[in-house]
Every structure is written in C-alpha cells, then in structure tokens.
Amino acid sequence: MKIYDTIVSPITTEKSTMFSDKGKYVFLIAKDATKIDVKHAIKQLYDADVEKVNITQIQPKTRLNRGKFSYDKRNAAKKAVVTIKDGKAIDVTKFKESKKKK
C-alpha cells in the first residue's frame, strides 16, 4: 500500500496530545491496513523508528440531534496508536503539508 492510502490523517485530540508526550501518536488509517503497513508508512513519512503499533476499530454510532428529529451517523473507522523508539518526537503537522504537495 502507498503511504497516503495507509494513513488517512493524524488524530489531534486532547487525549492524543497527552500521548505524544510519551512518544505515542494516533492516526486514522485505512480499513484494510495492517500493523506492518502502518509501520512502513510512518518510517517513510517521518523517518522515525517504530517500536510498536496498536490498532483498534471505531464502531459506527448513531445519535439523535438535540431539538430536531434527525440523526447523525459516525462511520466505522480504524485507528492506530504508534509508539516511537527512544521517545523521539515527530511533527504531526508535516503530514498535512506533504499531502498537499503530492
């Protein structure tokens, strides 16, 4: 798989920002991506050694809008928590810049 087919986008939430202090980074990935695909994509994109990759499934969720009789649906997705060796830091904003160039 190609880099940008494997990694869809970085997830920047309060919890993922706290993880980055420990050398862990969270990415939204393709549904058919494996741990090995994610490891190679991070290596090529950020030139960082990956120690461990944990993948979780995000279940679809339906919610009722407040005050309206309409529903919002969150689609199913897949995310990866990537641990970088030696606690080195990577710049997650580099992903957005390099994706625009391609």
C-alpha positions in Angstrom: 0.0 0.0 0.0 1.1 3.6 -0.6 1.8 5.9 2.3 -1.3 8.1 1.8 -3.5 5.1 1.2 -2.5 3.6 4.5 -2.6 6.7 6.8 -5.6 8.8 6.2 -4.9 11.6 8.8 -3.4 12.2 12.3 -5.9 12.4 15.1 -5.3 15.5 17.2 -7.5 15.4 20.3 -6.7 16.2 23.9 -6.0 12.6 24.7 -3.8 12.1 21.7 -1.8 15.2 22.6 -1.1 13.8 26.1 0.0 10.6 24.4 2.6 12.5 22.3 4.5 13.4 25.5 5.1 9.7 26.0 6.2 9.1 22.4 2.8 7.7 21.2 1.0 9.2 18.2 -2.6 8.4 17.0 -3.5 8.1 13.3 -6.7 7.3 11.4 -5.8 4.6 8.9 -7.4 2.7 6.0 -9.8 -0.2 6.9 -7.6 -2.8 5.2 -4.3 -1.5 6.6 -2.2 -3.8 8.8 0.3 -3.1 11.5 3.2 -3.7 9.1 1.7 -1.3 6.5 1.4 1.4 9.2 5.0 0.8 10.4 6.4 1.2 6.9 4.3 4.3 6.2 5.5 6.0 9.4 9.1 5.1 8.6 8.9 6.6 5.1 6.8 9.7 6.1 8.5 10.8 9.3 11.8 8.9 9.2 11.3 7.5 12.7 11.9 4.1 14.1 8.6 2.5 15.2 8.7 0.3 18.3 5.1 -0.8 18.5 1.7 -0.4 16.6 -1.7 -1.0 18.3 -4.8 -0.9 16.1 -8.4 -0.5 17.2 -11.7 -0.5 15.4 -14.0 2.5 15.8 -17.6 1.3 15.8 -20.3 3.2 13.9 -22.6 5.3 16.1 -26.0 7.0 15.6 -27.1 9.9 17.6 -30.3 12.0 17.8 -29.8 15.7 17.3 -31.0 17.8 20.1 -34.2 19.7 19.4 -34.6 18.0 16.0 -35.9 14.7 14.7 -32.8 13.9 12.7 -29.9 11.5 13.2 -26.2 11.9 12.8 -24.2 8.9 12.0 -20.5 8.4 12.6 -19.0 5.9 10.2 -16.9 2.9 11.2 -13.2 3.5 11.0 -9.8 2.2 12.2 -7.1 3.9 14.2 -3.6 3.1 15.1 -1.5 4.2 18.2 2.1 4.2 17.1 4.9 4.1 19.7 8.2 5.7 18.5 11.5 4.2 19.8 13.5 6.2 22.4 10.6 8.7 22.9 11.7 10.8 19.9 9.2 13.5 18.8 7.7 13.7 15.3 5.9 16.7 13.8 2.3 15.5 13.0 1.6 18.7 11.0 4.2 17.6 8.5 1.6 15.0 7.2 -0.8 17.7 6.1 1.9 19.7 4.3 3.4 16.8 2.5 -0.1 15.5 1.4 -0.8 18.9 -0.2 2.4 18.7 -2.3 1.5 15.2 -3.7 
